[in-house]
Amino acid sequence: MSTATAEFLTIVSGLPRSGTSMMMRMLEHGGLKVMTDEIRTADDDNPNGYYEFEAVKKTSEDASWLEGANGKAVKMVYRLLYDLPADRTYRVLFMRRELDEILASQQVMLNRHSAGDAVSPEMMAKLFRSEIERFYDWAAKQQHIELIDVNYNQMLANPAAEIGRVNEFLGGILDAAAMQGVVDASLYRNRKE
């Protein structure tokens, strides 16, 4: 492991259904250790697994999971980043995907689990836009967080370029070819028309 990577925790974040699990899998294949508890197992919505780590959900009450986490990658929904202690350094890969695709993917997932429509797609889009704007305003003021956007749609269209950006951001220590081998366009099922 490179000393550059050992100085920070890599966080994969973004809206739900934005490609965070794919990015975690790419980092794992690229040679980065990933933090996952495998409680939530692979299913039709994420056939390669969710790469979740339950302890991140309780960071505001117990951040002990961060001990020894530098040099690894963990997935966190963007709202949980507010709870990270500022005495450490984090590099955030923020997954961006066309919002209508995210909403379509969520709807498919909700329908599969018979959860139905709790909120209209229009209301959800408005909420997501507002929350993301607020998050970016906050993140820009945080000395302990470095963040780059990773475009899910571009990752599928031109993986080498996006992987190159990610690798450079994380210190250039990843196996880019192995990461590219993980990109699976067949899982790109909810496309923007």
Rosetta constraint file for C-alpha pairs under 8 A:
AtomPair CA 1 CA 5 HARMONIC 7.01 0.50
AtomPair CA 1 CA 6 HARMONIC 7.14 0.50
AtomPair CA 1 CA 32 HARMONIC 7.99 0.50
AtomPair CA 1 CA 71 HARMONIC 7.42 0.50
AtomPair CA 1 CA 173 HARMONIC 7.58 0.50
AtomPair CA 2 CA 6 HARMONIC 6.49 0.50
AtomPair CA 2 CA 171 HARMONIC 7.71 0.50
AtomPair CA 2 CA 173 HARMONIC 6.38 0.50
AtomPair CA 3 CA 7 HARMONIC 6.55 0.50
AtomPair CA 4 CA 8 HARMONIC 7.72 0.50
AtomPair CA 4 CA 170 HARMONIC 7.65 0.50
AtomPair CA 4 CA 171 HARMONIC 5.84 0.50
AtomPair CA 5 CA 9 HARMONIC 7.60 0.50
AtomPair CA 5 CA 70 HARMONIC 7.35 0.50
AtomPair CA 5 CA 71 HARMONIC 4.94 0.50
AtomPair CA 5 CA 72 HARMONIC 7.90 0.50
AtomPair CA 5 CA 170 HARMONIC 6.38 0.50
AtomPair CA 5 CA 171 HARMONIC 6.35 0.50
AtomPair CA 5 CA 173 HARMONIC 7.93 0.50
AtomPair CA 6 CA 70 HARMONIC 5.24 0.50
AtomPair CA 6 CA 71 HARMONIC 3.97 0.50
AtomPair CA 6 CA 72 HARMONIC 7.77 0.50
AtomPair CA 7 CA 70 HARMONIC 6.07 0.50
AtomPair CA 7 CA 71 HARMONIC 6.65 0.50
AtomPair CA 7 CA 89 HARMONIC 7.22 0.50
AtomPair CA 8 CA 70 HARMONIC 4.84 0.50
AtomPair CA 8 CA 71 HARMONIC 6.01 0.50
AtomPair CA 8 CA 88 HARMONIC 7.26 0.50
AtomPair CA 8 CA 89 HARMONIC 4.98 0.50
AtomPair CA 8 CA 90 HARMONIC 5.25 0.50
AtomPair CA 8 CA 91 HARMONIC 6.68 0.50
AtomPair CA 9 CA 69 HARMONIC 6.10 0.50
AtomPair CA 9 CA 70 HARMONIC 4.37 0.50
AtomPair CA 9 CA 71 HARMONIC 5.67 0.50
AtomPair CA 9 CA 72 HARMONIC 5.74 0.50
AtomPair CA 9 CA 73 HARMONIC 6.14 0.50
AtomPair CA 9 CA 74 HARMONIC 7.74 0.50
AtomPair CA 9 CA 89 HARMONIC 6.62 0.50
AtomPair CA 9 CA 90 HARMONIC 4.93 0.50
AtomPair CA 9 CA 91 HARMONIC 6.29 0.50
AtomPair CA 10 CA 70 HARMONIC 7.60 0.50
AtomPair CA 10 CA 71 HARMONIC 7.20 0.50
AtomPair CA 10 CA 72 HARMONIC 6.11 0.50
AtomPair CA 10 CA 73 HARMONIC 4.51 0.50
AtomPair CA 10 CA 74 HARMONIC 6.45 0.50
AtomPair CA 10 CA 90 HARMONIC 5.92 0.50
AtomPair CA 10 CA 91 HARMONIC 4.91 0.50
AtomPair CA 10 CA 92 HARMONIC 5.93 0.50
AtomPair CA 10 CA 93 HARMONIC 7.48 0.50
AtomPair CA 10 CA 170 HARMONIC 7.84 0.50
AtomPair CA 11 CA 73 HARMONIC 5.59 0.50
AtomPair CA 11 CA 74 HARMONIC 5.09 0.50
AtomPair CA 11 CA 75 HARMONIC 5.66 0.50
AtomPair CA 11 CA 76 HARMONIC 6.64 0.50
AtomPair CA 11 CA 90 HARMONIC 6.84 0.50
AtomPair CA 11 CA 91 HARMONIC 6.06 0.50
AtomPair CA 11 CA 92 HARMONIC 4.68 0.50
AtomPair CA 11 CA 93 HARMONIC 6.13 0.50
AtomPair CA 12 CA 20 HARMONIC 6.06 0.50
AtomPair CA 12 CA 23 HARMONIC 7.14 0.50
AtomPair CA 12 CA 24 HARMONIC 6.86 0.50
AtomPair CA 12 CA 73 HARMONIC 7.16 0.50
AtomPair CA 12 CA 74 HARMONIC 6.18 0.50
AtomPair CA 12 CA 75 HARMONIC 4.68 0.50
AtomPair CA 12 CA 76 HARMONIC 6.22 0.50
AtomPair CA 12 CA 92 HARMONIC 5.84 0.50
AtomPair CA 12 CA 93 HARMONIC 4.87 0.50
AtomPair CA 12 CA 94 HARMONIC 6.13 0.50
AtomPair CA 12 CA 95 HARMONIC 7.31 0.50
AtomPair CA 13 CA 20 HARMONIC 6.27 0.50
AtomPair CA 13 CA 75 HARMONIC 5.95 0.50
AtomPair CA 13 CA 76 HARMONIC 5.18 0.50
AtomPair CA 13 CA 77 HARMONIC 5.32 0.50
AtomPair CA 13 CA 78 HARMONIC 5.42 0.50
AtomPair CA 13 CA 92 HARMONIC 6.75 0.50
AtomPair CA 13 CA 93 HARMONIC 6.11 0.50
AtomPair CA 13 CA 94 HARMONIC 4.86 0.50
AtomPair CA 13 CA 95 HARMONIC 6.11 0.50
AtomPair CA 14 CA 18 HARMONIC 6.34 0.50
AtomPair CA 14 CA 20 HARMONIC 6.85 0.50
AtomPair CA 14 CA 76 HARMONIC 7.80 0.50
AtomPair CA 14 CA 77 HARMONIC 5.89 0.50
AtomPair CA 14 CA 78 HARMONIC 5.42 0.50
AtomPair CA 14 CA 94 HARMONIC 5.11 0.50
AtomPair CA 14 CA 95 HARMONIC 4.90 0.50
AtomPair CA 14 CA 96 HARMONIC 6.68 0.50
AtomPair CA 15 CA 77 HARMONIC 6.55 0.50
AtomPair CA 15 CA 78 HARMONIC 6.83 0.50
AtomPair CA 15 CA 95 HARMONIC 7.42 0.50
AtomPair CA 15 CA 96 HARMONIC 7.76 0.50
AtomPair CA 15 CA 102 HARMONIC 7.92 0.50
AtomPair CA 15 CA 128 HARMONIC 7.85 0.50
AtomPair CA 16 CA 20 HARMONIC 7.80 0.50
AtomPair CA 16 CA 77 HARMONIC 7.13 0.50
AtomPair CA 16 CA 102 HARMONIC 7.32 0.50
AtomPair CA 16 CA 106 HARMONIC 7.74 0.50
AtomPair CA 17 CA 102 HARMONIC 5.51 0.50
AtomPair CA 17 CA 105 HARMONIC 6.43 0.50
AtomPair CA 17 CA 106 HARMONIC 6.57 0.50
AtomPair CA 18 CA 95 HARMONIC 5.88 0.50
AtomPair CA 18 CA 96 HARMONIC 6.17 0.50
AtomPair CA 18 CA 97 HARMONIC 5.39 0.50
AtomPair CA 18 CA 102 HARMONIC 6.10 0.50
AtomPair CA 18 CA 152 HARMONIC 6.89 0.50
AtomPair CA 19 CA 23 HARMONIC 6.29 0.50
AtomPair CA 19 CA 95 HARMONIC 6.32 0.50
AtomPair CA 19 CA 96 HARMONIC 7.96 0.50
AtomPair CA 19 CA 97 HARMONIC 7.60 0.50
AtomPair CA 19 CA 152 HARMONIC 6.13 0.50
AtomPair CA 20 CA 24 HARMONIC 6.22 0.50
AtomPair CA 20 CA 75 HARMONIC 7.00 0.50
AtomPair CA 20 CA 95 HARMONIC 6.32 0.50
AtomPair CA 21 CA 25 HARMONIC 6.24 0.50
AtomPair CA 21 CA 46 HARMONIC 7.73 0.50
AtomPair CA 21 CA 49 HARMONIC 7.02 0.50
AtomPair CA 21 CA 50 HARMONIC 5.33 0.50
AtomPair CA 21 CA 51 HARMONIC 5.87 0.50
AtomPair CA 21 CA 75 HARMONIC 7.73 0.50
AtomPair CA 22 CA 26 HARMONIC 6.18 0.50
AtomPair CA 22 CA 48 HARMONIC 7.97 0.50
AtomPair CA 22 CA 182 HARMONIC 7.76 0.50
AtomPair CA 22 CA 183 HARMONIC 7.40 0.50
AtomPair CA 23 CA 27 HARMONIC 6.17 0.50
AtomPair CA 24 CA 28 HARMONIC 6.19 0.50
AtomPair CA 24 CA 34 HARMONIC 7.15 0.50
AtomPair CA 24 CA 51 HARMONIC 6.63 0.50
AtomPair CA 24 CA 73 HARMONIC 7.33 0.50
AtomPair CA 24 CA 74 HARMONIC 7.51 0.50
AtomPair CA 24 CA 75 HARMONIC 7.09 0.50
AtomPair CA 25 CA 29 HARMONIC 6.22 0.50
AtomPair CA 25 CA 48 HARMONIC 7.99 0.50
AtomPair CA 25 CA 51 HARMONIC 7.62 0.50
AtomPair CA 25 CA 182 HARMONIC 7.13 0.50
AtomPair CA 26 CA 30 HARMONIC 5.93 0.50
AtomPair CA 26 CA 178 HARMONIC 7.62 0.50
AtomPair CA 26 CA 179 HARMONIC 4.63 0.50
AtomPair CA 26 CA 180 HARMONIC 7.38 0.50
AtomPair CA 26 CA 182 HARMONIC 5.81 0.50
AtomPair CA 26 CA 183 HARMONIC 7.50 0.50
AtomPair CA 27 CA 31 HARMONIC 6.39 0.50
AtomPair CA 27 CA 32 HARMONIC 5.46 0.50
AtomPair CA 27 CA 33 HARMONIC 7.77 0.50
AtomPair CA 27 CA 34 HARMONIC 7.60 0.50
AtomPair CA 27 CA 73 HARMONIC 7.58 0.50
AtomPair CA 27 CA 174 HARMONIC 7.54 0.50
AtomPair CA 27 CA 179 HARMONIC 6.64 0.50
AtomPair CA 28 CA 32 HARMONIC 5.00 0.50
AtomPair CA 28 CA 33 HARMONIC 5.87 0.50
AtomPair CA 28 CA 34 HARMONIC 6.00 0.50
AtomPair CA 29 CA 175 HARMONIC 7.53 0.50
AtomPair CA 29 CA 178 HARMONIC 5.72 0.50
AtomPair CA 29 CA 179 HARMONIC 5.64 0.50
AtomPair CA 29 CA 182 HARMONIC 7.47 0.50
AtomPair CA 30 CA 174 HARMONIC 4.85 0.50
AtomPair CA 30 CA 175 HARMONIC 4.40 0.50
AtomPair CA 30 CA 176 HARMONIC 6.21 0.50
AtomPair CA 30 CA 177 HARMONIC 7.81 0.50
AtomPair CA 30 CA 178 HARMONIC 5.53 0.50
AtomPair CA 30 CA 179 HARMONIC 5.03 0.50
AtomPair CA 31 CA 174 HARMONIC 5.81 0.50
AtomPair CA 31 CA 175 HARMONIC 6.40 0.50
AtomPair CA 32 CA 71 HARMONIC 7.40 0.50
AtomPair CA 32 CA 72 HARMONIC 5.99 0.50
AtomPair CA 32 CA 73 HARMONIC 6.80 0.50
AtomPair CA 32 CA 174 HARMONIC 7.17 0.50
AtomPair CA 33 CA 71 HARMONIC 7.36 0.50
AtomPair CA 33 CA 72 HARMONIC 4.87 0.50
AtomPair CA 33 CA 73 HARMONIC 6.28 0.50
AtomPair CA 34 CA 51 HARMONIC 8.00 0.50
AtomPair CA 34 CA 72 HARMONIC 5.48 0.50
AtomPair CA 34 CA 73 HARMONIC 4.68 0.50
AtomPair CA 34 CA 74 HARMONIC 5.93 0.50
AtomPair CA 35 CA 51 HARMONIC 7.60 0.50
AtomPair CA 35 CA 52 HARMONIC 7.69 0.50
AtomPair CA 35 CA 53 HARMONIC 6.34 0.50
AtomPair CA 35 CA 72 HARMONIC 6.80 0.50
AtomPair CA 35 CA 73 HARMONIC 6.04 0.50
AtomPair CA 35 CA 74 HARMONIC 5.16 0.50
AtomPair CA 35 CA 75 HARMONIC 7.90 0.50
AtomPair CA 36 CA 51 HARMONIC 5.29 0.50
AtomPair CA 36 CA 52 HARMONIC 5.18 0.50
AtomPair CA 36 CA 53 HARMONIC 4.56 0.50
AtomPair CA 36 CA 74 HARMONIC 7.21 0.50
AtomPair CA 37 CA 51 HARMONIC 7.62 0.50
AtomPair CA 37 CA 52 HARMONIC 6.54 0.50
AtomPair CA 37 CA 53 HARMONIC 5.23 0.50
AtomPair CA 37 CA 54 HARMONIC 7.09 0.50
AtomPair CA 38 CA 50 HARMONIC 7.79 0.50
AtomPair CA 38 CA 51 HARMONIC 6.66 0.50
AtomPair CA 38 CA 52 HARMONIC 6.68 0.50
AtomPair CA 38 CA 53 HARMONIC 7.43 0.50
AtomPair CA 39 CA 52 HARMONIC 7.63 0.50
AtomPair CA 39 CA 53 HARMONIC 7.96 0.50
AtomPair CA 39 CA 54 HARMONIC 7.95 0.50
AtomPair CA 40 CA 49 HARMONIC 7.66 0.50
AtomPair CA 40 CA 50 HARMONIC 6.55 0.50
AtomPair CA 40 CA 51 HARMONIC 7.95 0.50
AtomPair CA 40 CA 52 HARMONIC 6.95 0.50
AtomPair CA 41 CA 49 HARMONIC 5.77 0.50
AtomPair CA 41 CA 50 HARMONIC 6.73 0.50
AtomPair CA 42 CA 46 HARMONIC 5.56 0.50
AtomPair CA 42 CA 47 HARMONIC 4.98 0.50
AtomPair CA 42 CA 48 HARMONIC 5.74 0.50
AtomPair CA 42 CA 49 HARMONIC 3.97 0.50
AtomPair CA 42 CA 50 HARMONIC 6.37 0.50
AtomPair CA 43 CA 47 HARMONIC 5.01 0.50
AtomPair CA 43 CA 48 HARMONIC 7.85 0.50
AtomPair CA 43 CA 49 HARMONIC 7.09 0.50
AtomPair CA 45 CA 109 HARMONIC 6.44 0.50
AtomPair CA 46 CA 50 HARMONIC 6.20 0.50
AtomPair CA 51 CA 74 HARMONIC 7.98 0.50
AtomPair CA 51 CA 75 HARMONIC 6.93 0.50
AtomPair CA 52 CA 74 HARMONIC 7.63 0.50
AtomPair CA 52 CA 75 HARMONIC 6.14 0.50
AtomPair CA 52 CA 76 HARMONIC 7.89 0.50
AtomPair CA 53 CA 74 HARMONIC 7.19 0.50
AtomPair CA 53 CA 75 HARMONIC 7.11 0.50
AtomPair CA 54 CA 58 HARMONIC 7.78 0.50
AtomPair CA 55 CA 59 HARMONIC 6.78 0.50
AtomPair CA 55 CA 65 HARMONIC 6.70 0.50
AtomPair CA 56 CA 63 HARMONIC 7.84 0.50
AtomPair CA 56 CA 65 HARMONIC 7.69 0.50
AtomPair CA 56 CA 76 HARMONIC 6.75 0.50
AtomPair CA 56 CA 80 HARMONIC 7.38 0.50
AtomPair CA 57 CA 80 HARMONIC 6.81 0.50
AtomPair CA 58 CA 62 HARMONIC 5.90 0.50
AtomPair CA 58 CA 63 HARMONIC 7.41 0.50
AtomPair CA 59 CA 63 HARMONIC 4.58 0.50
AtomPair CA 59 CA 64 HARMONIC 7.96 0.50
AtomPair CA 59 CA 80 HARMONIC 7.72 0.50
AtomPair CA 59 CA 83 HARMONIC 6.03 0.50
AtomPair CA 59 CA 84 HARMONIC 6.76 0.50
AtomPair CA 60 CA 83 HARMONIC 5.11 0.50
AtomPair CA 60 CA 84 HARMONIC 7.32 0.50
AtomPair CA 63 CA 84 HARMONIC 7.73 0.50
AtomPair CA 63 CA 85 HARMONIC 7.77 0.50
AtomPair CA 65 CA 69 HARMONIC 7.16 0.50
AtomPair CA 66 CA 70 HARMONIC 7.64 0.50
AtomPair CA 69 CA 73 HARMONIC 7.80 0.50
AtomPair CA 76 CA 80 HARMONIC 6.29 0.50
AtomPair CA 76 CA 81 HARMONIC 7.09 0.50
AtomPair CA 77 CA 81 HARMONIC 7.39 0.50
AtomPair CA 78 CA 82 HARMONIC 7.86 0.50
AtomPair CA 78 CA 135 HARMONIC 7.60 0.50
AtomPair CA 79 CA 135 HARMONIC 7.79 0.50
AtomPair CA 80 CA 84 HARMONIC 7.38 0.50
AtomPair CA 86 CA 143 HARMONIC 7.91 0.50
AtomPair CA 86 CA 144 HARMONIC 5.74 0.50
AtomPair CA 87 CA 144 HARMONIC 7.27 0.50
AtomPair CA 88 CA 144 HARMONIC 6.26 0.50
AtomPair CA 89 CA 144 HARMONIC 4.81 0.50
AtomPair CA 89 CA 145 HARMONIC 6.12 0.50
AtomPair CA 90 CA 144 HARMONIC 6.18 0.50
AtomPair CA 90 CA 145 HARMONIC 4.95 0.50
AtomPair CA 90 CA 146 HARMONIC 6.34 0.50
AtomPair CA 91 CA 145 HARMONIC 5.90 0.50
AtomPair CA 91 CA 146 HARMONIC 4.84 0.50
AtomPair CA 91 CA 147 HARMONIC 5.79 0.50
AtomPair CA 91 CA 170 HARMONIC 7.54 0.50
AtomPair CA 92 CA 145 HARMONIC 7.03 0.50
AtomPair CA 92 CA 146 HARMONIC 6.07 0.50
AtomPair CA 92 CA 147 HARMONIC 4.57 0.50
AtomPair CA 92 CA 148 HARMONIC 6.44 0.50
AtomPair CA 93 CA 147 HARMONIC 6.07 0.50
AtomPair CA 93 CA 148 HARMONIC 5.47 0.50
AtomPair CA 93 CA 149 HARMONIC 6.05 0.50
AtomPair CA 93 CA 150 HARMONIC 6.23 0.50
AtomPair CA 93 CA 166 HARMONIC 7.62 0.50
AtomPair CA 94 CA 147 HARMONIC 6.82 0.50
AtomPair CA 94 CA 148 HARMONIC 6.05 0.50
AtomPair CA 94 CA 149 HARMONIC 4.75 0.50
AtomPair CA 94 CA 150 HARMONIC 5.77 0.50
AtomPair CA 95 CA 149 HARMONIC 5.94 0.50
AtomPair CA 95 CA 150 HARMONIC 4.86 0.50
AtomPair CA 95 CA 151 HARMONIC 5.99 0.50
AtomPair CA 95 CA 152 HARMONIC 6.33 0.50
AtomPair CA 96 CA 149 HARMONIC 6.36 0.50
AtomPair CA 96 CA 150 HARMONIC 5.86 0.50
AtomPair CA 96 CA 151 HARMONIC 4.83 0.50
AtomPair CA 96 CA 152 HARMONIC 5.80 0.50
AtomPair CA 97 CA 101 HARMONIC 7.08 0.50
AtomPair CA 97 CA 102 HARMONIC 6.75 0.50
AtomPair CA 97 CA 151 HARMONIC 6.08 0.50
AtomPair CA 97 CA 152 HARMONIC 5.19 0.50
AtomPair CA 97 CA 153 HARMONIC 6.08 0.50
AtomPair CA 98 CA 102 HARMONIC 6.53 0.50
AtomPair CA 98 CA 153 HARMONIC 7.42 0.50
AtomPair CA 98 CA 192 HARMONIC 7.23 0.50
AtomPair CA 99 CA 103 HARMONIC 6.24 0.50
AtomPair CA 99 CA 125 HARMONIC 7.05 0.50
AtomPair CA 100 CA 104 HARMONIC 6.09 0.50
AtomPair CA 100 CA 125 HARMONIC 7.87 0.50
AtomPair CA 100 CA 192 HARMONIC 6.75 0.50
AtomPair CA 101 CA 105 HARMONIC 6.02 0.50
AtomPair CA 101 CA 190 HARMONIC 5.53 0.50
AtomPair CA 101 CA 191 HARMONIC 5.64 0.50
AtomPair CA 101 CA 192 HARMONIC 5.72 0.50
AtomPair CA 102 CA 106 HARMONIC 6.12 0.50
AtomPair CA 102 CA 190 HARMONIC 7.77 0.50
AtomPair CA 103 CA 107 HARMONIC 6.13 0.50
AtomPair CA 103 CA 121 HARMONIC 6.48 0.50
AtomPair CA 103 CA 124 HARMONIC 7.77 0.50
AtomPair CA 103 CA 125 HARMONIC 7.48 0.50
AtomPair CA 104 CA 108 HARMONIC 6.29 0.50
AtomPair CA 104 CA 190 HARMONIC 6.11 0.50
AtomPair CA 105 CA 109 HARMONIC 6.29 0.50
AtomPair CA 105 CA 189 HARMONIC 7.92 0.50
AtomPair CA 105 CA 190 HARMONIC 5.64 0.50
AtomPair CA 106 CA 110 HARMONIC 6.05 0.50
AtomPair CA 107 CA 111 HARMONIC 5.99 0.50
AtomPair CA 107 CA 116 HARMONIC 7.98 0.50
AtomPair CA 107 CA 117 HARMONIC 7.80 0.50
AtomPair CA 108 CA 112 HARMONIC 6.11 0.50
AtomPair CA 109 CA 113 HARMONIC 6.39 0.50
AtomPair CA 110 CA 114 HARMONIC 5.90 0.50
AtomPair CA 110 CA 115 HARMONIC 4.88 0.50
AtomPair CA 110 CA 116 HARMONIC 5.89 0.50
AtomPair CA 110 CA 117 HARMONIC 7.69 0.50
AtomPair CA 111 CA 115 HARMONIC 6.04 0.50
AtomPair CA 111 CA 116 HARMONIC 5.83 0.50
AtomPair CA 119 CA 123 HARMONIC 6.37 0.50
AtomPair CA 119 CA 124 HARMONIC 6.28 0.50
AtomPair CA 120 CA 124 HARMONIC 6.15 0.50
AtomPair CA 121 CA 125 HARMONIC 6.00 0.50
AtomPair CA 122 CA 126 HARMONIC 6.28 0.50
AtomPair CA 123 CA 127 HARMONIC 6.15 0.50
AtomPair CA 124 CA 128 HARMONIC 6.06 0.50
AtomPair CA 125 CA 129 HARMONIC 6.12 0.50
AtomPair CA 126 CA 130 HARMONIC 6.21 0.50
AtomPair CA 127 CA 131 HARMONIC 6.11 0.50
AtomPair CA 128 CA 132 HARMONIC 5.97 0.50
AtomPair CA 129 CA 133 HARMONIC 6.13 0.50
AtomPair CA 130 CA 134 HARMONIC 6.27 0.50
AtomPair CA 131 CA 135 HARMONIC 6.06 0.50
AtomPair CA 132 CA 136 HARMONIC 6.12 0.50
AtomPair CA 133 CA 137 HARMONIC 6.26 0.50
AtomPair CA 134 CA 138 HARMONIC 6.28 0.50
AtomPair CA 135 CA 139 HARMONIC 5.99 0.50
AtomPair CA 136 CA 140 HARMONIC 6.05 0.50
AtomPair CA 137 CA 141 HARMONIC 7.03 0.50
AtomPair CA 138 CA 142 HARMONIC 6.83 0.50
AtomPair CA 139 CA 145 HARMONIC 6.88 0.50
AtomPair CA 139 CA 147 HARMONIC 7.87 0.50
AtomPair CA 148 CA 169 HARMONIC 7.90 0.50
AtomPair CA 150 CA 155 HARMONIC 7.69 0.50
AtomPair CA 150 CA 162 HARMONIC 6.87 0.50
AtomPair CA 150 CA 166 HARMONIC 7.55 0.50
AtomPair CA 151 CA 155 HARMONIC 6.04 0.50
AtomPair CA 151 CA 162 HARMONIC 7.44 0.50
AtomPair CA 152 CA 156 HARMONIC 6.48 0.50
AtomPair CA 153 CA 157 HARMONIC 6.33 0.50
AtomPair CA 154 CA 158 HARMONIC 5.55 0.50
AtomPair CA 154 CA 159 HARMONIC 6.81 0.50
AtomPair CA 154 CA 162 HARMONIC 6.94 0.50
AtomPair CA 155 CA 159 HARMONIC 4.33 0.50
AtomPair CA 155 CA 160 HARMONIC 7.75 0.50
AtomPair CA 155 CA 161 HARMONIC 7.76 0.50
AtomPair CA 155 CA 162 HARMONIC 5.62 0.50
AtomPair CA 155 CA 163 HARMONIC 7.50 0.50
AtomPair CA 155 CA 183 HARMONIC 7.72 0.50
AtomPair CA 156 CA 183 HARMONIC 6.72 0.50
AtomPair CA 156 CA 184 HARMONIC 7.62 0.50
AtomPair CA 156 CA 185 HARMONIC 6.14 0.50
AtomPair CA 158 CA 162 HARMONIC 6.91 0.50
AtomPair CA 159 CA 163 HARMONIC 5.87 0.50
AtomPair CA 159 CA 180 HARMONIC 6.26 0.50
AtomPair CA 159 CA 183 HARMONIC 7.35 0.50
AtomPair CA 160 CA 164 HARMONIC 5.98 0.50
AtomPair CA 160 CA 176 HARMONIC 7.66 0.50
AtomPair CA 160 CA 180 HARMONIC 6.78 0.50
AtomPair CA 161 CA 165 HARMONIC 6.47 0.50
AtomPair CA 162 CA 166 HARMONIC 6.31 0.50
AtomPair CA 163 CA 167 HARMONIC 5.96 0.50
AtomPair CA 163 CA 176 HARMONIC 6.41 0.50
AtomPair CA 163 CA 179 HARMONIC 7.37 0.50
AtomPair CA 163 CA 180 HARMONIC 7.32 0.50
AtomPair CA 164 CA 168 HARMONIC 6.11 0.50
AtomPair CA 164 CA 176 HARMONIC 7.18 0.50
AtomPair CA 165 CA 169 HARMONIC 6.17 0.50
AtomPair CA 166 CA 170 HARMONIC 6.27 0.50
AtomPair CA 167 CA 171 HARMONIC 6.28 0.50
AtomPair CA 167 CA 172 HARMONIC 4.76 0.50
AtomPair CA 167 CA 173 HARMONIC 6.74 0.50
AtomPair CA 167 CA 174 HARMONIC 5.91 0.50
AtomPair CA 167 CA 176 HARMONIC 7.29 0.50
AtomPair CA 168 CA 172 HARMONIC 4.68 0.50
AtomPair CA 175 CA 179 HARMONIC 6.36 0.50
AtomPair CA 176 CA 180 HARMONIC 6.15 0.50
AtomPair CA 177 CA 181 HARMONIC 6.35 0.50
AtomPair CA 178 CA 182 HARMONIC 6.90 0.50
AtomPair CA 179 CA 183 HARMONIC 7.21 0.50
AtomPair CA 184 CA 188 HARMONIC 7.53 0.50
